[in-house]
Amino acid sequence: MSYVIPAPEQPSLPVTSSDQMFPVHRIYCVGRNYADHAREMGHNPDQEPPFFFLKPADVLVGPNEDFPYPGLSRDVHHEVELVVALARGGGDIPEASALEHIYGYAVGIDMTRRDLQNEAKKLGRPWDSGKAFDFSAPCSAIKPASAMGHPNNGRIQLKIDAEIRQESDLDHMIWKVPQIIAKLSALFTLRPGDLIFTGTPAGVGPVNPGEHIQAEIAGVGELALFCR
Ligand code: MN
């Protein structure tokens, strides 16, 4: 097989304790999956369930890379999230067997141009320019489930310049991981290499050039990110 232009590079993430990489297919994200975050965004989590949106795979920022502050925005927000990495795909995956599809877990940040997202919401337009921009998905190395099991609780935290901005527990997720996989696989045929950003707790806020972000999920990993 040869191509008429150079083929795009395969987006990938490192795997902890391995020199092999995890190839990334798609990036799915869950919106408003923690009640306190839904409320801080002005929504009632008892009336509006979580939902899905996507980012392109090539907007990943790997560990040890910087986050370049994007143009056309003056209000870029951090959203720390547990990331699920799939080893197996499928459609209509039952909750009961959903965990068998998981390769591992990582710590991700769903970077958001909040000003552009709010403008899109107001106009009833898609979120892509607020959510799916270049470098909008920083992510740690993936830790295999074989090395850690499947976390359903544990502290999730984000600091900026050593000050805690977001802190919660994974057990506060509205849709738990098996339910997310079941619901998502009813909408899309999932594939090996898919990542799922599972939503953020309250405390989202701006990040600015020159600031150091430190994100951590107990038992999963850490992600240190410099905003330039
Ligand atoms: Mn998010």
Residues whose N, C-alpha, C, O or C-beta is under 5 A from the ligand:
A	BS01	MN	V30 E79 D110 G199 T200
